Amino acid sequence: MFKALLLLVGICLAQQDLEELTLKEASKLVVEVLGTDINQEFVLEIPWSRPSFQFWKSYYQKEKNREKLIRRINRFLVFYPTVRKIFLEEGLPEELAFLAIVESEGNPGAISRAGAGGLWQLMPKTARLLGLKVGRYVDERFDVEKSTRAAVKYLKKLYQMFGSWDLAIAAYNAGPGSVLERLKKLGRERFWDLTNLPEETLNYVPRFYAVLSVAKEYLESACPVKDRLVKVKVIGRASLYRISKKLGVSYKTLKYYN
């Protein structure tokens, strides 16, 4: 049963909590390893001088790569006002919203080969721990608002564990266990000092910052982004196919926004 739909205005387009004990013990370990206070302000700074950031920045300066990235940014901009609002409501840096472009190319219907789904590429188990319904008929990983709230919840907990956005972002990709293990083994304090993490994770953080830098430049020159999505309740049982017929909107378009 579809209880709510996101529709594109203007063309009729339409807890289980994370285990608190684990978080508490992980936070203690981080403080022990890093000697840092996890209750510092949320700050997100682009690491302009880092070679790995410079590599990805240069990568996205190449014409074809930049054009592809701009297409992904434009696709995500439809959802950006909704996502940004949630990040701001929860007190997280709004720039983290663009992590969705690295995760899913800004596509809320994306599914990875590993089974991660939605804008934030949550695995079923993680999604359920974050309070989302994941089943045969309802999968809230593909609900832009609910999945974003779940991702924000997870990112906030990761920041509480590590006291650093670089490490929290890395843990979002590799899992907190992998990052904690490397920190403890190497006795390091920063993401940039870590080694032997998966290559994907070592590239994930600088790539995100490169994407963010391009997105910020693009938004400065683009038209203001307005919220064009609205939530509409559908009473009773109704398939997207039936709704698309009723509205005269293609099923493909309607499914994309839902």
N, C-alpha and C positions, 0 to 999 in steps of 0.2 A: 504494500500500500504506500503510495506517495503522499506524505502529509504536507510537504512543502516543496516549492519549486523556486529556483532562481530564474527570473526572466529578464531579458534584455529590454529595457524600456525604450520605446520609440518604434520598435518593430515587433511588438507583441511577444517577445521572447520571455517569451516568458522571461561501579567506579571503584569501579574499583581503582583506587588511587595507586600510583607507583609506591612500592613498598617503602614506608617511611623509615623502617629500620635500616634498610640498605642505604638509603640516602644519608642517614645520620652517620653510619659507620664510614661510608665513602667520604663524607665531608671531613670527618675526623682525620682520615688518612691523608687527605689533601693538605690539611692544615699542618699535619706532622711532617709531610714530605716537603711542602713548599714554604712553610712558615708564613703563610699569608692569611689575612682576614678575609673571609668569603663575603662579608657584609659590606663591601665597598660599592661605590656608585656604578651603575651600568654605563660603561663607556665603550664606544666602538671607534677605533681609529684605523684608517687605512695605512698599512705598512709600506709606505712609498719606497723606502730604501732597501727592502728585502729583495735579493736576487730572484727568488722564486716568484714574487709578485711582479717584478719587472719582466720576467719571461712571459707570464700570462698577459700582462698589459700589452707587451709587444705583439703577442699572438692575436689579440683582439684588435690591434691596429691595422692588421692586414685586411685588405678590402673585403674579401669573401667571408672571412671569419667575422668581421664586424657586421656585415650585412645580415649574416645568419643570426648573430646575437641580437641585433636590433629587431629582427622579426620576432624573436622569442620575447623580447621586452615588450613589444607592441601587443603581443598576445596576452601577456600577463597584465598589462595595464588595465584591462577590463575588470580584473579582480583586485587590482592593487588598492583602490580606496577601501574596500572591505577588509582586506588583509592588514593594511596600514593602521586602520582604526583599532583593530584588535590588539596589535602590538603596542600602540600608544596607551590604550586602556589598561594594559597589564604592566605598563612602565618599562617596556623593553625598547631598545633602540629601533626606530622605525626602519633603519637601513637593513635590518635583518630580514625584512619582508622579501628582499631580493634573493635570499637563499633559495626560495622556491624555483628560481630560474635555473640554478645549478642542480637542484634536486630533480625537477620534472620538466624543465624547459618551459615552466609557466603553464603547464597543461594539467588541469585538475582531473583529467581522465587517464592520466599516464599509469601504466602498469609495467614494472620491471620484470626481467626474466626470473629474478629471485622471489617475486611475489609481492614486492613493495608496491603500494598503490597511492594514487591521489597526488595532489599538489605538493605534499610534503613527504611522499614516498615512505609511508609508514608500513612496517610489516604487521600482519594481523595480530600477533601476540602483543607487540608494543602498543598498537592502537587500542586493544582491549584494556591494557593496563592503564592507558590514558583516559579511559572512560567512553571510548567509541564502540558502537555496535558494528560488529563485522560478522555477517552471516550470508546465507544464500539469497535472501530477499532484500536485506538492508545492509549496506556497507557505507558507513559514515565517513570513511576515508576519502570518499569522493564528494563529500559535502564541503564546499569551500569554507564556510564559516566554522562548522564544527571541527573540521580537520585542522584549521588554522589555530583554533583555541587549544586543541590537543598539542600541536607542535609548539605553541608558545609555552604551554605548561611544561613540556619536556625541556625546552631550551632554558627556561627559568631554573628548573631543577639542576640541569647540567651546570649552569653558571654558579648556582649555590654550591655545587660540589667542587668546582675548580677555581672560582674567583677570577676567571679570565675568559673573555669571549673567544679568543683564539682557541683555547683548549676546549671550551664548550662546543664550538663549531666542529672541531675535530672529533669530539666524542659523539656528536650527532651522527657523524658519518661512520666512524669505526666502532662505536660503542664505548661507554665509560670504562669498562673493564680493561680494554686494550690500552687506553690512554693512561689510566692509573698505573698499570703494570710498568709501562715505559718510564713514567715519572719516578716511580719508586726505584726501579733498577738503575736508572741513570743519575738519580738525585738531581734532576733538573727542575727548573721552575717555569719555563716558557715552552710554548709549542715549537718555536723556531729552533730550539735546542734538541728536539727529539729526533731519534733515528729508529730505523727498523719498524716503523709503522707501515701499514700497507701503502703502496705507492699511490693508490687512489686517494688516501687520506692526506698524505704529504702534499699532494697537488690540490686537494679539495679546498683547503683554507686559502692559499694564495689565489686560486682561481676565483673563489667567491669574491675576494676583495677586488680583483680585476674586473669582474662582472659588475660589481657595485660601482666602481669608478666610472665605467662606461655608462651605466644606467643613470648616474647622477649628472653626468655631462649631457646626456641625451634629454633628460627631463628639463634641464635648464633652458634648452632651445625649443622644446616641444610645447604644444598647447597644454594648458592646465588640464590635469586629469580629473574628470568628474565621476562621481559614483553613478553608474548607469544600471546597477543591479537592484532588484527589489524582490523580496520574498513574498510569495503568494501561497496561501493554504488551499489545498485541494481536498474537499470533503468526500470521503468514500474511496472506493477502489477505482483506480484509473491508471492505465499504462501510459507511458510517454508517447507511444505510437498513437493511441486514441486522442490524447491531448493535442498532439501535433496536427492531426487531421482536423480537429475542432477549431484550432487557431489558424490553420492554413499556413503553418510554419513547417519547414522540413524537419524530419525526425532527427537527422544528423546535427542540425543546428541546435535544436532543443536539447538533445542529449549532451551536447558539449557543455552547455551551461547548467546541467543538472547531474 
